[in-house]
Amino acid sequence: MKIYVTTMYRYGNRESRSYVVHAGTDKHDAWQAGVDEKNFSYGEYDFEVVSFDFGEIEYPLGGK
């Protein structure tokens, strides 16, 4: 199963402010969440949708 995560980046810059606006299993919902949030921010934030296969993320989620 794929998980789609939509992240908003200020002016599309990955080195600037960012936040996650959606995480779920439907690609269309992930894309639409990005479009809606971009419109809500009057274009100040752009988005990226990344997909992950559930169960394939093996790195620790916290700590060292």
C-alpha positions in Angstrom: 0.0 0.0 0.0 1.3 3.5 -0.9 1.2 6.4 1.4 1.1 9.9 -0.2 2.5 12.8 1.7 1.9 16.4 0.6 4.4 19.0 1.9 4.0 22.7 1.4 7.2 24.8 0.8 7.3 28.5 1.1 7.9 29.9 -2.5 8.8 26.3 -3.4 12.1 26.5 -1.5 12.9 23.3 0.3 15.3 25.2 2.5 12.7 27.6 3.8 9.5 27.1 5.9 7.5 23.9 5.2 4.7 21.9 6.6 2.8 18.7 5.8 -0.8 19.3 4.7 -1.9 15.7 3.9 -0.9 12.1 4.4 -3.1 9.3 3.1 -3.6 6.5 0.6 -5.3 8.4 -2.2 -3.0 10.1 -4.8 -5.7 12.4 -6.0 -6.6 13.6 -2.5 -2.9 14.3 -1.8 -2.6 16.3 -5.0 -5.9 18.2 -4.4 -4.8 19.0 -0.8 -1.7 20.7 -2.3 -3.6 22.6 -4.9 -6.2 23.8 -2.3 -3.5 24.9 0.1 -1.5 26.7 -2.6 -4.7 28.6 -3.6 -5.4 29.4 0.1 -1.9 30.8 0.5 -2.3 32.9 -2.7 0.7 31.1 -4.2 3.1 31.9 -1.3 3.5 28.1 -0.8 4.1 25.5 -3.4 3.8 21.7 -2.8 5.3 18.4 -3.4 3.7 15.0 -3.2 5.9 12.1 -2.3 4.8 8.4 -2.1 6.1 5.7 0.2 5.4 2.0 0.2 4.0 1.2 3.6 6.4 -1.0 5.5 9.5 -0.1 3.5 10.7 2.7 5.7 13.2 1.1 8.0 15.2 4.0 9.6 14.5 5.0 13.2 11.7 7.6 13.4 13.3 9.4 16.4 16.5 9.6 18.4 19.9 8.7 17.2 
